[in-house]
């Protein structure tokens, strides 16, 4: 599973680098921005509180959007962006676990806040 998360992280970071590349066409930039926005924003097609489907939405839609956006990039741009992404990951190997931990803490705090709000 960690390998899968690492691949999604690599593609997300590569798309972020590709957004700043002048060689990236406007359509590819738009799709990459939409994929990254969906991945980062708390808005989902199916809310995370929906049992099973809410989390499946994130597990299937986000990697799918990132892969689709990566396919729209020119090959040289994608290779360059993935190279930059791998260099960042090698220099900051703690970044992915730290982001996962921050997301988990955020989900716990959100759940606690909802429980408090609904319990009152």
C-alpha distances in whole Angstrom, upper triangle without the diagonal:
4,5,5,6,9,10,11,12,14,16,17,18,20,21,23,24,26,27,30,30,34,33,31,33,33,31,28,28,29,26,24,25,25,21,21,23,21,18,20,23,22,24,22,23,22,23,20,22,22,21,18,19,19,15,14,17,14,11,13,16,15,13,16,19,17,17,21,22,21,23,26,26,28,27,29,27,24,24,26,23,20,22,23,19,18,22,21,17,19,22,20,17,17,17,13,13,16,16,13,15,18,17,16,20,21,20,21,24,25,24,27,29,29,30,33,34,34,35,38
4,5,5,6,9,10,10,12,14,15,16,18,20,21,22,24,26,28,29,32,32,29,32,32,31,28,28,28,26,23,24,24,21,20,22,21,17,19,22,22,24,23,25,24,24,21,24,24,23,20,21,20,17,17,18,16,13,15,18,16,14,17,19,17,17,21,22,20,23,26,25,28,26,27,26,22,22,24,21,18,20,20,17,16,18,17,14,16,18,16,13,13,13,10,10,13,13,11,13,16,15,15,18,20,19,21,24,24,24,27,29,29,30,33,34,34,36,39
4,5,5,6,9,10,10,12,14,15,16,18,20,21,22,24,26,27,30,29,27,30,31,29,26,26,27,24,22,24,24,20,20,23,21,18,20,23,24,25,24,25,25,26,23,26,26,25,22,23,22,19,18,19,17,14,15,18,16,13,16,18,16,15,19,20,18,20,23,23,25,23,24,23,20,19,21,19,16,17,18,15,14,17,17,13,15,18,16,13,15,15,11,12,16,15,14,17,19,18,18,22,23,22,24,27,27,28,30,32,32,33,36,37,37,39,42
4,5,5,6,9,10,11,12,14,15,17,18,20,21,23,25,26,29,28,26,28,28,27,23,24,25,22,19,21,21,17,17,20,18,15,17,20,21,22,21,22,22,23,20,23,23,22,19,19,19,16,15,16,13,10,12,14,12,9,12,15,13,12,16,17,16,18,21,21,23,22,23,22,19,19,21,19,15,18,19,15,15,18,18,15,17,20,18,15,16,15,12,13,16,15,13,17,19,17,17,21,22,21,23,26,25,26,29,30,30,32,34,35,35,37,40
4,5,5,6,8,10,10,12,14,15,16,18,20,21,23,24,28,27,25,27,28,26,23,23,23,21,18,20,19,16,15,17,16,13,14,18,18,20,19,21,21,21,18,22,22,22,19,19,18,14,14,15,12,10,12,14,11,9,13,14,12,13,17,17,16,19,21,21,24,23,24,22,19,19,21,18,15,17,18,14,14,17,16,13,15,18,15,13,13,12,9,10,13,11,10,13,15,13,14,18,18,18,20,22,22,23,26,27,28,29,32,32,33,35,37
4,6,5,6,9,10,10,12,14,15,16,18,20,22,23,26,26,24,26,27,26,22,22,24,21,18,20,20,17,16,19,18,15,16,19,21,23,22,24,24,24,22,25,26,25,22,23,21,18,18,18,15,13,15,16,14,11,15,16,13,13,17,17,15,18,21,20,22,21,22,20,17,17,18,15,12,14,15,11,10,13,12,9,12,14,13,10,12,11,8,10,13,12,11,14,16,15,17,20,20,20,23,25,25,26,29,30,30,32,34,35,36,38,40
4,5,5,6,9,10,10,12,14,15,16,18,21,21,24,23,21,23,25,23,20,20,21,19,16,18,19,15,14,18,17,14,16,20,21,23,21,23,23,24,22,26,26,26,23,22,21,18,18,18,15,13,14,15,12,9,12,13,10,10,14,14,12,15,17,17,19,17,19,17,14,14,16,13,10,13,14,11,10,14,14,11,14,16,15,14,15,14,11,13,16,14,14,18,19,18,19,22,23,22,25,27,27,28,31,32,32,34,36,37,38,40,42
4,5,5,6,9,10,10,12,14,15,17,19,20,23,23,20,22,23,21,18,18,19,16,13,15,15,12,11,14,13,10,13,16,18,19,18,19,20,21,19,23,23,23,20,20,18,16,15,15,12,10,11,12,9,6,9,10,8,8,12,12,11,14,16,16,19,18,19,18,14,15,17,14,11,14,15,11,12,16,14,12,16,18,16,15,16,14,11,13,15,13,12,16,17,15,17,20,20,20,23,25,24,25,28,29,29,31,34,34,35,37,39
4,5,5,6,8,10,11,12,14,15,17,19,22,22,20,22,23,22,18,18,19,17,14,15,16,12,11,14,14,10,12,15,17,19,19,21,22,22,20,24,25,25,22,22,20,17,17,17,13,13,14,14,11,9,13,13,10,11,15,14,12,16,18,17,20,19,20,17,14,15,16,12,11,13,13,9,10,13,11,9,13,15,13,12,13,10,8,11,12,10,11,14,15,14,16,19,18,19,22,23,23,25,27,28,29,31,33,33,34,37,39
4,6,5,6,9,10,11,12,14,16,17,20,20,18,21,22,21,17,17,19,17,14,15,17,14,12,16,16,13,15,18,20,22,22,24,25,25,24,27,28,28,26,25,23,21,20,20,17,16,16,16,13,11,14,14,10,11,14,13,11,14,16,15,17,16,16,14,11,12,12,9,7,9,9,6,7,10,9,8,11,13,12,12,14,12,10,13,15,13,14,18,18,17,20,22,22,23,26,27,27,29,31,32,32,35,37,37,38,40,42
4,5,5,6,9,10,10,12,15,15,18,18,15,18,18,18,14,14,16,13,10,13,14,11,10,14,14,12,14,17,19,20,20,21,23,24,23,27,27,28,25,24,22,20,19,18,15,14,15,14,11,9,11,10,7,7,10,9,7,11,13,12,14,13,15,12,9,11,12,9,7,11,11,8,10,13,12,12,15,17,16,16,17,15,13,16,18,15,16,20,20,18,21,24,23,23,26,28,27,29,32,32,32,35,37,37,38,40,42
4,5,5,6,9,10,11,13,15,18,18,15,17,18,17,14,13,14,12,9,10,11,8,7,10,11,9,10,13,16,17,17,19,21,22,21,24,25,26,24,22,21,19,18,17,14,14,14,13,10,9,11,10,6,9,11,10,9,13,14,13,16,16,17,14,11,13,14,10,9,13,12,9,11,14,12,12,16,17,15,16,16,13,12,15,16,13,14,18,17,16,19,21,20,21,24,25,24,26,29,29,30,32,34,34,35,38,39
4,5,5,6,9,10,12,13,17,17,15,18,18,18,15,14,16,14,11,12,14,12,9,12,14,12,12,15,18,20,20,23,24,25,24,27,28,29,27,26,24,22,22,20,17,17,18,17,13,12,15,14,10,12,14,12,11,15,15,14,16,16,16,13,11,12,12,8,8,10,9,6,9,11,9,9,13,14,13,14,15,12,11,15,15,13,15,18,17,17,20,22,21,22,25,26,26,28,30,31,31,34,36,36,37,39,41
4,5,5,6,9,10,11,14,14,12,15,16,16,13,12,15,13,10,12,14,12,11,14,16,14,15,18,21,22,22,24,26,27,26,30,31,31,29,28,26,24,23,22,19,19,19,18,15,13,15,13,10,11,13,10,8,12,13,10,13,12,12,9,7,9,8,5,5,8,7,5,9,11,10,11,14,15,15,16,18,15,14,18,19,16,18,21,21,20,23,26,25,26,29,30,29,31,34,34,35,37,39,39,40,43,44
4,5,5,6,9,10,13,13,10,13,13,13,10,9,11,10,6,8,11,9,8,11,13,12,13,16,19,20,20,22,24,25,25,28,29,30,28,26,24,23,22,20,18,18,18,16,13,12,13,11,8,10,11,8,7,10,11,9,12,12,13,10,8,11,11,7,8,11,11,9,12,14,13,14,17,19,18,19,20,17,16,20,20,17,19,22,21,20,24,26,24,25,28,29,28,30,33,33,33,36,38,37,39,41,43
4,5,5,7,9,13,14,11,14,14,15,12,9,12,11,8,8,11,10,8,11,13,12,12,15,18,19,20,22,25,25,25,28,29,31,29,27,25,24,24,22,19,20,20,18,14,14,16,14,11,13,14,11,11,14,14,12,14,15,15,12,11,13,12,8,10,12,10,9,13,14,12,14,17,17,16,18,19,15,15,19,19,16,18,21,20,19,23,24,23,24,27,28,27,29,32,32,32,35,37,36,38,40,42
4,5,6,7,11,11,10,13,14,16,12,10,13,14,10,11,14,13,11,14,17,16,15,18,22,23,24,26,28,29,28,32,33,34,32,31,29,27,27,25,22,23,23,21,18,17,19,16,13,15,16,13,11,15,14,11,13,14,13,9,9,11,9,5,8,10,8,8,11,12,11,13,16,16,16,18,19,16,17,20,20,18,21,23,22,22,25,27,26,27,31,31,30,33,35,35,36,39,40,40,41,44,45
4,5,5,8,8,7,10,11,12,9,8,11,11,8,10,13,13,12,14,17,16,17,19,23,23,24,26,28,29,29,33,33,35,33,31,29,28,27,25,22,23,22,20,17,17,17,15,12,13,14,10,9,12,11,8,10,11,10,7,7,10,8,6,9,11,10,10,14,15,14,16,19,19,20,21,23,20,19,23,23,21,23,26,25,24,28,30,28,29,33,33,32,35,37,37,37,40,42,41,43,45,47
4,6,8,9,7,9,9,11,8,6,9,10,7,7,11,11,10,12,15,15,15,17,21,22,22,24,27,28,28,32,33,34,33,30,28,27,27,25,22,23,23,20,17,17,18,15,13,15,15,11,11,14,12,10,12,14,14,10,10,13,12,9,12,15,13,13,17,17,16,18,21,21,21,23,24,21,21,24,24,21,23,26,25,24,27,29,27,28,32,32,31,33,36,35,36,39,40,39,41,44,45
4,6,9,8,11,11,14,12,9,12,14,11,11,15,15,13,15,18,18,18,20,24,24,26,28,30,31,31,35,36,37,36,34,32,30,30,28,25,26,26,24,21,21,22,19,16,18,18,14,14,17,15,12,14,15,14,10,12,14,12,10,13,14,12,13,17,17,16,18,21,21,21,23,24,21,22,25,25,22,25,28,26,26,29,30,29,30,34,33,33,36,38,37,38,41,42,41,43,46,47
4,5,6,9,11,13,11,9,13,14,12,13,16,17,16,18,21,20,21,23,27,27,28,30,32,33,33,37,38,39,38,36,34,32,32,30,27,28,27,25,22,22,22,20,17,18,18,14,13,16,14,11,11,13,11,7,10,12,10,9,12,13,12,13,17,17,17,19,21,22,22,24,26,23,23,27,27,25,27,30,29,28,32,33,32,33,37,37,36,39,41,40,41,44,45,45,46,49,50
4,5,8,9,13,11,10,13,15,14,15,18,19,18,20,23,23,23,25,29,29,30,31,35,36,36,40,40,42,40,38,36,35,35,32,30,31,30,27,25,24,25,22,20,20,20,16,16,17,15,12,11,14,12,9,12,14,12,12,16,17,15,17,20,20,20,23,25,25,26,28,30,27,27,31,31,28,31,34,32,32,35,37,35,36,40,40,39,41,44,43,43,47,48,47,49,52,53
4,6,9,12,10,10,14,15,14,15,18,19,19,21,23,24,24,26,30,30,31,31,35,36,36,40,40,42,40,38,36,35,34,32,30,30,29,27,24,24,23,21,19,19,18,15,14,15,12,9,8,11,9,7,10,12,11,11,15,16,15,17,20,20,21,23,25,26,27,29,31,28,28,32,32,29,31,35,33,33,36,38,36,37,41,41,40,42,45,44,45,48,49,49,50,53,54
4,7,8,7,6,10,11,10,12,15,15,15,18,20,20,21,23,27,27,27,28,31,32,33,37,37,38,36,34,32,31,31,28,26,27,25,23,21,20,20,17,15,16,15,11,11,12,9,7,7,10,10,7,9,12,11,11,14,16,15,16,19,20,20,22,25,26,26,27,29,26,26,30,30,27,29,32,31,30,33,35,33,34,38,38,37,39,42,41,41,45,46,45,47,50,51
4,6,5,6,9,10,11,12,14,15,16,18,20,21,22,24,27,26,27,27,31,32,33,37,37,39,37,34,33,32,31,28,27,28,26,23,22,21,20,17,16,17,15,12,12,12,9,8,8,12,12,10,12,15,15,14,17,19,19,20,23,24,24,26,28,29,29,31,32,29,29,32,32,30,31,34,33,32,35,37,35,36,39,40,38,40,43,42,42,45,47,46,47,50,51
4,5,5,6,9,10,10,12,14,15,16,18,20,21,22,25,24,25,25,29,30,32,35,35,37,36,33,31,31,30,27,26,27,25,22,21,21,20,17,16,17,15,12,13,14,10,10,12,15,16,13,15,18,18,16,19,22,21,21,24,26,25,27,30,30,30,32,33,29,29,32,32,29,31,34,32,31,34,36,33,34,38,38,36,38,41,40,40,43,45,43,45,48,49
4,5,5,6,9,10,11,12,14,15,17,18,20,21,24,23,23,23,26,28,30,33,33,35,33,30,29,29,27,24,24,25,23,20,19,19,17,14,14,15,12,10,12,12,8,9,11,15,16,14,15,18,19,17,19,22,22,22,25,27,26,27,30,31,31,32,33,30,28,32,32,29,30,33,32,30,33,35,33,33,37,37,35,37,40,39,39,42,44,42,43,46,48
4,5,5,6,8,10,10,12,14,15,16,18,19,23,22,22,22,25,27,28,32,32,33,31,29,27,27,26,23,22,22,21,18,16,16,15,12,11,12,10,7,8,9,5,6,9,12,13,11,11,15,15,13,15,19,18,18,21,23,23,24,27,28,27,28,30,26,25,29,29,26,27,31,29,28,31,33,31,31,35,35,33,36,39,38,38,41,43,41,42,46,47
4,6,5,6,9,10,10,12,14,15,16,17,21,20,21,22,25,27,27,31,31,33,32,29,27,27,26,23,21,23,21,18,16,17,16,13,12,14,12,8,10,12,9,8,11,14,15,11,12,16,15,13,15,18,17,17,20,22,21,23,26,26,26,27,28,25,24,27,27,24,26,29,27,26,29,31,29,29,33,33,32,34,37,36,36,39,41,40,41,44,45
4,5,5,6,9,10,10,12,14,15,16,19,18,19,19,23,24,25,29,29,31,30,27,25,25,25,21,20,22,20,17,15,17,16,12,12,14,12,9,12,13,10,11,14,17,18,15,15,19,19,16,18,22,21,20,23,25,24,25,28,29,28,29,30,26,25,28,28,25,26,29,27,25,29,31,28,28,32,32,30,33,35,34,34,37,39,37,38,42,43
4,5,5,6,9,10,11,12,14,15,18,17,17,17,20,22,23,27,27,29,27,24,23,22,21,18,17,19,17,14,12,13,12,8,9,11,8,6,9,10,8,10,13,16,18,15,14,18,18,16,17,21,20,19,22,24,23,24,27,28,27,28,28,25,23,27,27,23,24,28,26,24,27,29,27,27,31,31,29,31,34,33,33,36,38,37,37,41,42
4,5,5,6,8,10,11,12,14,17,17,17,18,21,22,23,27,27,29,27,24,22,22,21,18,16,18,16,14,11,12,12,8,7,9,9,5,7,10,9,9,12,15,16,13,12,15,15,12,14,17,16,15,18,20,19,20,23,24,23,24,25,21,20,23,24,20,21,25,23,22,25,27,25,25,29,29,28,30,33,32,32,35,37,36,37,40,42
4,5,5,6,9,10,10,11,15,15,16,17,20,21,22,25,26,28,27,24,22,22,22,19,17,19,18,15,12,14,14,10,10,13,12,9,11,14,12,12,16,18,19,15,15,18,18,15,16,19,18,17,20,22,20,21,24,25,24,25,25,21,20,24,23,20,21,24,22,20,24,26,23,24,27,28,26,28,31,30,30,33,35,34,35,38,39
4,5,5,6,9,10,10,13,12,13,13,17,18,19,23,23,25,24,21,19,19,19,16,14,17,16,12,10,13,12,8,9,12,11,9,12,14,13,14,18,20,21,18,17,20,21,17,19,22,21,19,22,24,23,23,27,27,26,26,26,23,21,24,24,20,21,24,22,20,23,25,22,23,26,27,24,27,30,29,28,31,33,32,33,36,37
4,5,5,6,9,10,13,12,12,13,16,17,18,22,22,23,22,19,17,17,16,13,12,13,12,9,7,9,9,5,6,9,9,7,10,12,12,13,17,18,20,17,15,18,19,16,16,20,19,17,20,22,21,20,24,25,23,24,24,20,19,21,22,18,19,22,21,18,21,23,21,21,25,25,23,25,29,28,27,30,33,32,32,35,37
4,5,5,6,8,12,12,13,15,17,18,18,22,22,24,23,21,18,17,17,15,12,14,14,11,8,10,11,8,7,11,12,9,11,14,14,14,18,19,20,17,15,18,18,15,15,19,17,15,18,20,18,18,22,22,20,21,21,17,16,19,19,15,16,19,18,16,19,21,19,19,23,23,22,24,27,26,26,29,31,30,31,34,36
4,5,5,6,9,9,11,13,16,16,17,20,21,23,22,20,17,17,18,15,13,15,15,12,10,13,13,10,10,14,14,12,14,17,17,17,21,22,24,20,19,22,22,18,19,22,20,18,21,23,21,21,25,25,23,24,23,19,18,21,20,16,17,20,18,16,19,21,18,18,22,22,20,22,25,24,24,27,29,28,29,32,33
4,6,5,8,7,7,9,12,13,13,17,18,20,19,16,14,14,14,11,9,12,12,9,7,10,11,9,10,13,13,12,15,17,17,18,22,24,25,22,20,23,23,20,20,24,22,20,23,25,22,22,26,27,24,24,24,20,18,20,20,16,17,20,18,15,18,20,17,17,20,21,19,21,24,23,22,25,27,26,27,30,32
4,6,8,9,9,11,13,13,13,17,18,19,18,16,13,12,13,11,8,10,11,9,6,9,11,9,9,12,13,12,14,17,17,18,22,23,24,21,19,21,22,18,18,21,20,17,20,22,20,19,23,23,21,21,20,17,15,17,17,13,13,16,15,12,15,17,15,15,19,19,18,19,23,22,22,25,27,26,27,30,32
4,7,9,10,13,15,14,14,17,19,21,20,18,15,14,16,13,11,13,15,12,9,12,14,12,12,15,16,15,17,20,20,20,24,25,26,22,20,23,23,19,19,22,20,17,20,22,19,19,22,23,20,20,19,16,14,16,15,11,12,15,13,10,14,15,13,13,17,17,16,18,21,20,21,24,25,25,26,29,30
4,5,8,11,13,12,12,16,17,20,19,18,14,14,16,13,11,15,16,13,11,14,16,14,14,18,18,17,19,22,22,22,26,28,29,25,23,26,26,22,23,26,24,21,24,26,23,22,26,26,23,24,22,19,17,19,18,14,15,17,14,12,15,16,13,13,17,17,14,17,20,19,18,22,23,22,24,27,28
4,6,10,11,9,9,12,14,17,17,15,12,12,15,12,10,14,16,14,12,16,17,16,16,20,21,20,22,25,25,26,29,31,32,29,27,29,29,25,26,28,27,24,26,28,25,24,28,28,25,25,23,20,19,19,18,15,15,16,14,11,13,14,11,10,14,14,11,14,16,15,15,18,20,19,20,23,24
4,7,9,8,9,12,13,16,17,14,11,12,14,11,10,14,15,12,12,16,17,15,16,20,20,19,22,24,24,25,29,31,32,29,27,30,30,27,27,30,28,26,28,30,28,27,31,31,28,28,27,23,21,23,22,18,18,20,17,14,16,18,14,13,17,17,14,16,19,17,16,20,21,20,21,24,25
4,5,6,8,11,11,14,14,11,8,10,11,8,8,12,12,10,10,14,14,13,15,18,18,18,21,23,23,25,28,30,32,29,27,30,30,27,27,30,29,26,28,31,28,27,31,32,29,28,27,24,22,23,23,19,18,20,19,15,17,19,16,14,18,18,15,16,20,19,17,20,23,21,21,25,26
4,6,9,12,11,14,13,10,8,11,11,7,9,12,12,9,11,14,14,13,16,18,17,18,21,23,23,25,29,30,33,30,28,31,32,28,28,32,31,28,30,33,31,30,33,34,32,31,30,27,25,26,26,22,21,23,22,19,20,22,19,17,21,21,18,19,22,22,19,22,25,23,23,26,28
4,6,8,7,10,10,7,5,8,9,6,9,12,12,10,12,15,15,15,18,20,20,21,24,25,26,28,32,33,35,33,30,33,34,31,30,33,33,30,32,34,32,31,34,35,32,31,30,27,25,25,26,22,21,22,22,18,18,21,18,16,18,20,16,16,20,20,17,20,22,21,20,23,26
4,5,6,9,10,8,5,8,10,8,10,13,14,13,14,17,18,17,20,22,22,23,26,27,28,30,34,35,37,34,31,34,35,31,31,34,33,30,32,34,32,30,34,35,31,31,29,26,24,24,24,21,19,20,19,16,16,18,15,12,15,16,13,13,16,16,13,16,19,17,17,20,22
4,5,7,8,8,4,6,9,8,8,11,13,13,13,16,18,18,19,22,23,23,25,28,29,30,34,35,36,34,31,33,34,31,30,33,32,28,30,33,30,28,32,32,29,28,26,24,21,21,21,18,16,17,17,13,13,15,13,10,12,14,11,10,14,15,13,15,18,17,17,19,22
4,6,8,9,6,8,11,11,12,14,16,16,17,20,21,21,23,26,26,27,29,31,32,34,38,38,40,38,35,37,38,34,33,37,36,32,34,36,33,31,35,36,32,31,29,27,24,23,23,21,19,19,19,15,14,16,14,10,12,14,11,9,13,13,10,12,15,15,14,16,19
4,6,6,5,8,10,10,12,14,15,15,17,20,20,21,23,25,26,27,29,31,32,34,37,38,40,38,35,37,39,35,34,37,37,33,35,37,35,33,36,37,34,33,31,29,26,26,26,23,21,22,21,18,17,19,17,14,16,17,14,13,16,17,14,15,19,18,16,19,22
4,6,6,8,9,11,13,13,15,16,18,20,21,22,24,26,27,28,30,31,33,35,38,39,41,39,36,38,39,36,34,38,37,34,35,38,35,33,36,37,34,32,31,29,26,25,26,24,21,22,22,18,17,19,18,15,16,18,16,14,17,18,16,16,20,20,18,20,23
4,6,6,6,9,10,10,12,14,16,17,18,20,21,23,24,26,27,29,30,32,36,36,38,36,33,35,37,33,32,35,35,31,32,35,33,31,34,35,32,30,29,27,24,23,25,22,19,21,21,18,17,20,19,15,17,20,18,16,19,21,18,19,23,23,21,23,26
4,5,5,6,9,10,10,11,13,15,16,17,19,21,21,23,25,26,28,30,33,34,36,34,31,34,35,32,31,34,34,30,32,35,33,31,34,35,33,31,30,28,24,24,25,23,20,22,22,18,18,21,20,16,18,21,18,17,21,22,19,20,24,23,22,24,27
4,6,5,7,9,10,11,12,15,15,16,18,20,21,22,24,26,27,29,33,33,36,33,30,33,34,30,29,33,32,29,30,33,31,29,32,33,30,29,27,25,22,22,23,20,18,19,19,15,15,18,16,13,15,17,15,14,18,18,16,18,21,21,20,22,25
4,5,5,6,9,10,11,13,14,15,17,18,20,21,23,25,26,28,31,32,34,31,28,30,32,28,27,30,30,26,27,30,28,26,29,30,27,26,24,22,19,19,20,17,15,17,17,13,13,16,15,12,14,17,15,14,18,19,17,19,22,22,22,24,27
4,5,5,6,8,10,11,12,14,15,17,18,20,21,22,24,26,30,30,32,30,27,29,31,28,26,29,29,26,27,30,28,26,29,31,28,27,26,24,20,21,22,19,17,19,20,16,16,19,18,16,18,21,19,18,22,23,21,22,26,26,25,27,30
4,6,5,5,8,10,10,11,13,15,16,17,19,21,22,24,28,28,31,29,26,28,30,26,25,29,28,25,27,30,28,26,29,31,28,27,26,24,21,21,22,19,17,20,20,16,17,20,18,16,19,21,18,18,22,22,21,23,26,25,25,27,30
4,6,6,5,8,10,10,12,14,15,16,18,20,21,23,26,27,29,26,23,26,27,24,22,26,25,22,23,26,24,22,26,27,25,23,22,20,17,18,19,16,14,17,16,13,14,17,15,13,17,19,17,17,21,21,20,22,25,25,25,27,30
4,6,6,7,9,11,12,13,15,16,17,19,21,23,26,26,28,26,23,25,26,23,21,25,25,21,22,25,24,21,25,27,24,22,22,20,16,17,19,16,14,17,18,14,15,18,17,15,18,21,19,19,23,24,23,24,28,28,27,30,33
4,6,6,6,9,10,11,12,14,16,17,19,21,24,24,27,25,22,24,26,23,21,25,25,22,23,27,25,23,26,29,26,25,25,22,19,20,22,19,17,20,21,18,18,22,21,19,22,24,22,22,26,27,25,27,30,30,30,32,35
4,6,5,6,9,10,10,12,14,15,17,19,22,23,26,23,21,23,25,22,21,24,25,21,23,26,25,23,27,29,27,25,25,23,20,21,23,19,18,21,21,18,19,22,21,19,22,24,22,22,26,26,25,27,30,29,29,32,35
4,5,5,6,9,10,11,12,14,16,17,21,21,23,21,18,21,22,19,18,21,21,18,20,23,21,20,24,25,23,22,22,19,16,18,19,16,15,19,18,15,17,20,18,17,21,23,21,22,25,25,25,27,30,29,29,32,34
4,6,5,6,9,10,10,12,14,16,19,19,21,19,16,18,20,17,16,19,19,16,18,21,20,18,22,24,22,21,21,19,16,18,20,17,16,19,20,17,19,22,21,20,23,25,23,24,28,28,28,30,33,32,33,35,38
4,5,5,6,9,10,11,13,15,18,18,21,19,16,19,21,18,17,21,22,19,20,24,23,21,25,27,25,24,25,22,19,22,23,20,19,23,23,20,22,25,24,22,26,28,26,27,30,31,30,32,35,34,34,37,39
4,5,5,6,8,10,11,13,17,18,20,18,15,18,20,17,17,20,20,18,20,23,22,21,25,27,25,25,25,22,19,22,23,20,19,23,23,20,22,25,23,22,26,27,25,27,30,30,29,32,34,33,34,37,39
4,5,5,6,9,10,11,15,15,17,15,12,15,16,13,13,17,17,14,16,19,18,18,21,23,22,21,22,19,17,20,21,18,18,21,21,19,21,24,23,22,26,27,26,27,30,31,30,33,35,35,35,38,40
4,5,5,6,9,10,13,13,16,15,11,14,16,14,13,16,17,15,17,20,20,19,22,24,23,22,24,21,19,22,23,20,20,24,24,22,24,27,26,25,29,30,29,30,33,34,33,35,38,38,38,41,43
4,5,5,7,9,12,13,16,15,12,15,18,15,15,19,20,18,20,23,23,22,25,27,26,26,27,24,22,25,26,23,23,27,27,24,26,29,28,27,31,32,30,32,35,35,34,37,39,38,39,42,44
4,5,5,7,11,12,15,12,10,14,15,13,13,17,17,16,18,21,20,21,24,25,25,25,26,23,21,24,25,22,23,26,25,23,26,29,27,27,30,31,30,31,35,35,34,37,39,38,39,42,44
4,5,5,9,9,12,10,7,10,12,10,10,14,15,13,15,18,18,18,21,23,23,23,24,22,20,23,24,22,22,26,26,24,27,29,28,28,32,33,31,33,36,36,36,39,41,40,41,44,46
4,5,8,8,12,11,8,11,14,13,13,16,17,16,18,21,22,21,24,26,26,26,28,25,23,27,28,25,26,29,29,27,30,33,31,31,34,36,34,36,39,39,39,41,44,43,43,46,48
4,7,9,12,10,9,13,14,13,14,17,18,18,20,23,23,23,26,28,28,28,30,27,25,29,30,27,27,31,30,28,31,34,32,32,36,37,35,37,40,40,39,42,44,43,44,47,49
4,6,8,7,6,10,11,10,11,14,15,15,17,20,20,21,23,25,25,26,28,25,24,28,28,26,27,30,30,28,31,34,32,33,36,37,36,38,41,40,40,43,45,44,45,48,50
4,6,5,6,9,10,11,12,14,16,16,18,20,21,22,24,26,27,28,30,27,26,30,31,29,30,33,33,32,35,37,36,36,40,40,39,41,44,44,44,47,49,48,49,52,54
4,5,5,6,9,10,10,12,14,15,16,18,20,21,22,24,25,26,29,26,25,29,30,28,29,33,33,32,34,37,36,36,40,41,40,42,45,45,45,47,50,49,50,53,55
4,5,5,6,9,10,11,12,14,15,17,19,20,21,23,24,25,28,26,25,29,30,28,30,33,33,32,35,38,37,37,41,42,41,43,46,46,46,49,51,50,51,54,56
4,6,5,6,9,10,11,12,14,15,17,18,20,21,22,24,26,24,23,27,28,26,27,31,30,29,33,35,34,34,38,39,38,40,43,43,43,46,47,47,48,51,53
4,5,5,6,8,10,10,12,14,15,16,18,20,21,21,24,21,21,24,25,23,25,28,28,27,30,32,31,32,35,36,36,37,40,40,41,43,45,45,46,49,51
4,5,5,6,9,10,10,12,14,15,16,19,20,20,23,21,21,24,26,24,26,29,29,28,31,34,33,34,37,38,38,39,42,43,43,45,47,47,48,51,53
4,6,5,6,9,10,11,13,14,16,17,18,20,23,21,21,24,25,24,26,29,29,28,31,33,33,34,37,38,37,40,42,42,43,45,47,47,49,51,53
4,5,5,6,9,10,11,12,14,16,16,18,20,18,18,21,22,20,22,25,25,25,28,30,29,30,33,34,34,36,38,39,39,42,43,43,45,47,49
4,5,5,6,9,10,10,12,14,15,16,18,16,16,19,21,19,21,24,24,24,26,29,28,29,32,33,33,35,38,38,39,41,43,43,44,47,48
4,5,5,6,9,10,11,13,14,15,18,17,17,20,22,21,22,25,26,26,28,30,30,31,34,35,35,37,40,40,41,43,45,46,47,49,51
4,5,5,6,9,10,11,12,14,17,15,15,19,20,19,21,24,24,24,27,29,28,30,33,33,34,36,38,38,39,42,43,44,45,47,49
4,5,5,6,9,10,11,12,14,12,12,16,17,15,17,20,20,21,23,25,25,26,29,30,30,32,35,35,36,38,40,40,42,44,46
4,5,5,6,9,10,10,13,12,12,15,17,16,18,21,21,22,24,26,27,28,30,32,32,34,36,37,38,40,42,42,44,46,47
4,5,5,6,9,10,13,12,14,17,17,18,20,22,22,23,26,27,28,29,32,33,33,35,37,38,39,41,43,44,45,47,49
4,5,5,6,8,11,9,11,14,14,14,17,19,19,20,23,24,24,26,28,29,30,32,34,35,36,38,39,40,42,44,45
4,5,5,5,8,7,8,11,12,13,14,17,17,18,20,22,23,24,27,28,29,31,32,33,35,36,38,39,41,42,44
4,6,6,9,10,11,13,14,15,17,19,20,21,23,25,26,28,29,31,32,33,35,36,38,39,41,42,44,45,47
4,6,9,9,12,14,14,15,18,19,20,21,23,24,25,28,29,30,31,34,35,36,38,39,40,42,44,45,47
4,5,6,8,10,10,12,14,15,16,18,20,21,22,24,25,26,28,30,31,32,34,36,37,38,40,41,43
4,6,7,8,9,11,13,14,15,17,18,20,21,23,24,26,27,29,30,32,33,35,36,37,39,40,42
4,6,6,6,9,10,11,12,14,16,16,18,20,21,22,24,26,27,28,30,32,33,34,36,37,39
4,6,5,6,9,10,10,12,14,15,16,18,20,21,22,24,26,27,28,30,31,33,34,36,37
4,5,5,6,9,10,11,12,14,15,17,18,20,21,23,24,26,27,29,30,31,33,34,36
4,5,5,6,9,10,10,12,14,15,16,18,20,21,22,24,26,27,28,30,31,32,35
4,5,5,6,9,10,11,12,14,15,16,18,20,21,22,24,26,27,28,30,31,33
4,5,5,6,9,10,10,12,14,15,16,18,20,21,22,24,26,27,28,30,32
4,5,5,6,9,10,11,12,14,15,16,18,20,21,22,24,26,27,28,30
4,5,5,6,8,10,11,12,14,15,16,18,20,21,22,24,26,27,29
4,5,5,6,9,10,10,12,14,15,16,18,20,21,22,24,25,27
4,5,5,6,9,10,10,12,14,15,16,18,20,21,22,24,26
4,5,5,6,9,10,11,12,14,15,16,18,20,21,22,24
4,5,5,6,9,10,10,12,14,15,16,18,20,21,23
4,5,5,6,9,10,10,12,14,15,16,18,20,21
4,5,5,6,8,10,10,12,14,15,16,18,20
4,5,5,6,9,10,10,12,14,15,16,18
4,5,5,6,9,10,10,12,14,15,17
4,5,5,6,9,10,10,12,14,16
4,5,5,6,9,10,10,12,14
4,5,5,6,9,10,10,12
4,5,5,6,9,10,11
4,5,5,6,8,10
4,5,5,6,9
4,6,5,6
4,6,6
4,6
4
